[in-house]
Amino acid sequence: MSDDDPYGKSSAGSDESSPIQRTAGVVQIIALVKPFRAQAVLDALANVGVLGGSVREAMGYGRQKNRLHQYLGSEYNTSFVPKVELSVFVVESAVPAAIRAIVGQARTGRIGDGKILVLPCAGDFLSW
């Protein structure tokens, strides 16, 4: 590893076999989106340069909770609504582009489109 590594990694104080690598300014973005928009959001994020991430099924509630719906003549309560949680890691400089990509693909204009959380990664070390 050299000091002019384009990924911001440095070999100062670490040995080559260590799985821990110094990474400059990484942020975690958690996006909760509707399930039918998840693939479009992932495709848009591919152009941003995501370092890594995960996708999970989740159940959420918010302003759309406690609504009664009908199915085959029976009413049922939808306290929890199905969502997909996308957790991705990007370099700080790519955060605005990542948020634009998520919002551009996830927004439908109706209640329940989801949430976006941006969390700084504590420390300078991540294990990939």
Backbone bond lengths (Angstrom), bond angles and torsions (degrees), N, CA, C in turn:
res aa  C-N    CA-C-N  psi(-1)  N-CA   C-N-CA  omega(-1)  CA-C   N-CA-C  phi
1 M - - - 1.449 - - 1.515 108.72 -
2 S 1.302 117.30 138.38 1.448 120.43 -179.35 1.520 109.87 -114.69
3 D 1.353 115.51 165.33 1.460 120.51 -179.19 1.521 112.44 -70.96
4 D 1.336 118.07 -17.74 1.464 120.35 179.07 1.527 111.32 -100.37
5 D 1.315 116.49 33.78 1.460 122.85 178.38 1.526 109.66 -65.77
6 P 1.344 120.33 127.62 1.460 122.00 -176.89 1.525 113.50 -67.47
7 Y 1.328 118.70 -15.66 1.455 121.14 -179.47 1.519 112.38 -92.19
8 G 1.306 118.19 6.31 1.452 121.69 177.17 1.516 113.87 76.58
9 K 1.324 117.49 15.13 1.462 120.90 -179.67 1.522 109.24 -88.79
10 S 1.291 115.46 145.37 1.451 120.71 -178.81 1.517 109.47 -128.37
11 S 1.304 116.81 146.64 1.462 120.04 179.82 1.520 111.55 -95.18
12 A 1.310 117.89 5.34 1.460 120.32 -177.87 1.522 110.32 -64.33
13 G 1.315 116.64 118.36 1.444 122.15 175.27 1.514 114.89 79.01
14 S 1.317 119.45 10.70 1.462 120.33 178.86 1.515 109.47 -130.96
15 D 1.327 115.58 153.81 1.455 117.46 178.13 1.528 108.81 -99.68
16 E 1.329 117.43 161.28 1.462 123.85 -173.31 1.519 113.33 -62.69
17 S 1.329 119.18 -28.67 1.459 121.07 -176.01 1.524 113.12 -86.82
18 S 1.313 118.20 -5.42 1.461 121.85 -177.60 1.525 110.80 -71.99
19 P 1.345 118.41 134.21 1.460 120.69 178.29 1.524 112.49 -76.39
20 I 1.327 117.53 -10.70 1.458 120.79 -179.69 1.521 108.60 -89.45
21 Q 1.346 114.91 127.93 1.455 120.21 -177.65 1.514 109.19 -125.60
22 R 1.325 116.38 140.31 1.463 121.12 177.68 1.524 107.85 -73.92
23 T 1.345 115.90 128.35 1.455 121.98 -179.90 1.520 108.32 -128.61
24 A 1.324 116.70 132.19 1.460 121.00 -177.09 1.516 111.10 -84.83
25 G 1.337 117.52 124.86 1.447 125.26 170.23 1.512 117.33 48.17
26 V 1.309 117.81 72.32 1.463 121.64 179.44 1.524 109.11 -105.71
27 V 1.339 115.89 141.66 1.454 122.78 -178.56 1.526 108.19 -126.16
28 Q 1.337 116.24 143.04 1.459 121.16 174.85 1.524 108.18 -99.18
29 I 1.320 116.64 129.94 1.459 122.26 175.63 1.521 107.48 -113.65
30 I 1.328 115.82 123.66 1.458 121.83 176.56 1.522 107.08 -109.72
31 A 1.314 116.56 120.47 1.458 121.38 179.50 1.521 108.57 -119.21
32 L 1.325 116.62 126.34 1.456 122.57 175.18 1.526 106.41 -104.30
33 V 1.324 117.00 114.50 1.465 121.24 -174.34 1.521 110.90 -128.90
34 K 1.322 116.03 165.27 1.456 121.03 176.03 1.528 108.79 -67.10
35 P 1.332 117.27 143.37 1.467 120.20 -175.15 1.533 114.58 -57.51
36 F 1.313 118.25 -36.58 1.463 119.66 -177.45 1.525 112.91 -75.96
37 R 1.344 118.63 -7.52 1.468 122.54 177.16 1.530 112.21 -104.19
38 A 1.321 118.37 -5.59 1.471 121.66 -173.25 1.526 112.52 -62.00
39 Q 1.321 118.33 -45.34 1.473 120.33 -177.56 1.523 111.38 -65.32
40 A 1.321 117.91 -37.73 1.468 121.06 178.02 1.529 110.68 -65.58
41 V 1.331 116.92 -38.55 1.463 120.81 177.94 1.529 110.12 -65.75
42 L 1.330 116.91 -43.74 1.474 120.07 178.32 1.519 111.65 -62.22
43 D 1.326 117.46 -40.36 1.465 120.77 177.86 1.524 111.24 -62.96
44 A 1.345 116.92 -40.22 1.460 120.78 178.59 1.525 111.29 -67.78
45 L 1.335 117.27 -37.18 1.466 120.79 179.45 1.523 112.28 -69.92
46 A 1.320 117.35 -22.66 1.471 119.92 178.77 1.522 111.06 -62.27
47 N 1.321 117.50 -28.74 1.465 121.90 179.70 1.524 113.17 -81.52
48 V 1.333 117.34 -11.03 1.465 121.66 -176.62 1.524 111.51 -86.38
49 G 1.306 117.67 -30.24 1.460 120.70 -177.63 1.518 112.18 97.87
50 V 1.303 116.13 62.20 1.459 122.55 -179.84 1.527 108.92 -77.65
51 L 1.332 117.05 135.07 1.465 121.66 178.78 1.522 112.21 -78.06
52 G 1.326 117.04 -30.59 1.455 122.45 -179.26 1.505 109.19 174.80
53 G 1.319 116.02 173.61 1.453 117.86 178.71 1.512 112.68 172.06
54 S 1.328 114.89 -172.69 1.457 121.23 178.76 1.523 109.38 -148.83
55 V 1.337 114.78 160.31 1.462 122.50 179.03 1.519 107.21 -128.74
56 R 1.345 116.55 133.01 1.457 121.16 179.97 1.520 110.33 -138.25
57 E 1.310 115.38 151.46 1.455 119.91 170.02 1.516 107.16 -81.88
58 A 1.332 116.53 141.00 1.459 120.95 -178.89 1.521 109.03 -141.66
59 M 1.312 115.44 163.00 1.460 121.48 173.98 1.521 106.86 -119.06
60 G 1.321 116.72 131.20 1.447 119.79 -177.12 1.514 111.92 -127.96
61 Y 1.319 114.78 165.29 1.455 119.66 173.30 1.517 107.79 -147.54
62 G 1.304 115.30 154.85 1.457 121.32 -179.16 1.511 108.49 -169.51
63 R 1.320 116.53 -130.25 1.454 120.04 -178.24 1.525 112.39 -69.04
64 Q 1.309 118.83 -17.70 1.458 121.20 -178.05 1.529 113.09 -94.88
65 K 1.338 117.38 9.65 1.460 120.21 -178.23 1.530 111.49 -74.34
66 N 1.313 114.29 165.40 1.456 123.31 175.78 1.527 113.73 55.48
67 R 1.309 117.33 35.08 1.453 120.63 173.96 1.516 108.22 -99.79
68 L 1.296 115.93 139.29 1.457 120.60 177.96 1.524 108.97 -93.23
69 H 1.312 115.89 131.74 1.455 122.32 177.08 1.519 108.17 -118.89
70 Q 1.317 115.41 162.74 1.458 119.18 179.03 1.525 109.59 -117.32
71 Y 1.320 114.83 139.20 1.458 121.91 175.49 1.517 107.29 -140.75
72 L 1.298 116.88 118.90 1.465 123.44 -178.52 1.533 111.79 51.96
73 G 1.330 115.73 41.97 1.455 120.83 176.42 1.505 115.31 83.99
74 S 1.324 119.20 -8.96 1.464 122.31 179.89 1.522 109.47 -103.61
75 E 1.314 116.01 141.34 1.457 120.69 175.75 1.523 109.91 -88.42
76 Y 1.316 116.31 142.78 1.461 120.55 174.77 1.517 109.05 -139.48
77 N 1.310 116.07 151.27 1.453 123.88 -176.26 1.528 109.19 -93.34
78 T 1.332 116.68 135.44 1.462 120.92 178.04 1.526 109.78 -114.39
79 S 1.327 116.03 66.30 1.460 120.10 178.75 1.518 110.96 -64.45
80 F 1.315 116.83 -37.60 1.457 121.18 179.26 1.517 108.66 -116.06
81 V 1.325 115.29 131.36 1.455 122.02 -176.73 1.530 108.37 -108.62
82 P 1.337 118.33 136.72 1.472 119.47 179.58 1.525 111.87 -65.66
83 K 1.312 116.03 136.20 1.467 123.99 177.73 1.519 108.51 -137.63
84 V 1.311 115.59 168.78 1.461 122.27 171.74 1.524 106.95 -120.76
85 E 1.323 116.31 129.65 1.463 121.55 178.94 1.524 108.88 -100.38
86 L 1.314 115.63 118.08 1.460 121.99 176.16 1.523 107.31 -105.08
87 S 1.304 116.91 120.73 1.452 122.22 178.38 1.522 107.46 -116.93
88 V 1.338 116.73 112.05 1.465 120.72 -176.31 1.524 109.89 -126.66
89 F 1.318 115.35 152.92 1.458 122.62 176.93 1.522 108.55 -113.03
90 V 1.335 115.85 127.63 1.461 121.23 178.86 1.521 109.14 -134.15
91 V 1.310 115.99 160.93 1.460 121.73 174.78 1.526 107.58 -72.08
92 E 1.330 117.44 147.16 1.466 121.77 -176.27 1.519 113.02 -52.41
93 S 1.298 118.10 -38.14 1.462 120.70 -177.93 1.527 112.39 -67.70
94 A 1.331 118.18 -19.16 1.464 121.69 -178.88 1.527 113.04 -95.64
95 V 1.326 118.43 0.82 1.468 121.11 -176.79 1.527 112.63 -61.25
96 P 1.340 120.60 -48.46 1.466 118.84 179.76 1.531 113.17 -59.37
97 A 1.322 117.10 -40.38 1.467 120.40 178.73 1.523 111.11 -66.45
98 A 1.330 117.26 -38.15 1.465 120.74 178.91 1.525 111.02 -65.87
99 I 1.329 116.74 -42.42 1.467 120.07 179.45 1.528 110.43 -65.58
100 R 1.332 117.26 -41.53 1.477 119.81 176.45 1.514 111.04 -60.32
101 A 1.332 117.20 -40.45 1.468 121.01 179.89 1.527 111.21 -65.14
102 I 1.330 116.90 -42.53 1.462 120.90 -179.98 1.527 110.67 -65.14
103 V 1.328 116.21 -51.01 1.462 120.65 -178.08 1.528 110.87 -63.01
104 G 1.314 116.53 -40.95 1.465 120.28 -178.76 1.516 113.44 -62.04
105 Q 1.327 117.12 -32.22 1.461 120.34 -178.04 1.522 113.62 -98.48
106 A 1.333 118.65 -26.65 1.462 121.14 -174.48 1.525 113.42 -90.52
107 R 1.314 117.72 -24.16 1.468 120.11 -174.06 1.525 111.38 -73.85
108 T 1.337 115.01 126.24 1.462 121.26 174.46 1.528 110.56 -112.08
109 G 1.336 117.59 -13.59 1.447 121.77 179.96 1.513 114.15 90.81
110 R 1.320 117.36 3.94 1.460 121.22 179.31 1.518 110.30 -113.29
111 I 1.327 115.65 163.89 1.466 120.65 177.35 1.525 108.82 -60.90
112 G 1.331 116.65 138.28 1.455 120.96 176.36 1.512 114.30 96.60
113 D 1.337 117.85 14.30 1.464 119.92 179.01 1.514 112.15 -63.07
114 G 1.326 118.08 -28.64 1.458 120.52 175.73 1.509 112.91 130.08
115 K 1.317 114.77 -168.42 1.463 123.02 -178.17 1.520 108.94 -137.19
116 I 1.339 115.28 154.99 1.464 121.53 174.14 1.520 107.47 -127.67
117 L 1.318 116.58 125.88 1.460 122.69 177.50 1.524 108.28 -116.86
118 V 1.318 117.02 134.87 1.467 122.42 178.11 1.515 107.34 -117.57
119 L 1.338 115.73 119.30 1.463 121.58 -176.59 1.523 110.10 -122.81
120 P 1.334 117.74 128.46 1.461 119.10 174.99 1.530 109.64 -72.11
121 C 1.295 116.77 143.96 1.465 120.96 176.65 1.522 107.97 -84.35
122 A 1.314 116.28 125.29 1.450 121.26 -178.56 1.518 110.43 -72.47
123 G 1.289 115.59 132.65 1.456 120.63 178.32 1.517 112.94 84.82
124 D 1.293 116.12 173.06 1.460 121.82 -176.94 1.522 112.14 -102.76
125 F 1.321 118.46 4.47 1.442 119.14 -173.33 1.515 111.68 -119.16
126 L 1.301 116.35 133.60 1.459 123.71 174.02 1.507 107.54 -131.85
127 S 1.306 116.30 146.32 1.452 120.77 177.31 1.522 108.31 -106.88
128 W 1.302 117.43 117.36 1.478 122.17 -178.93 1.487 109.84 -105.94
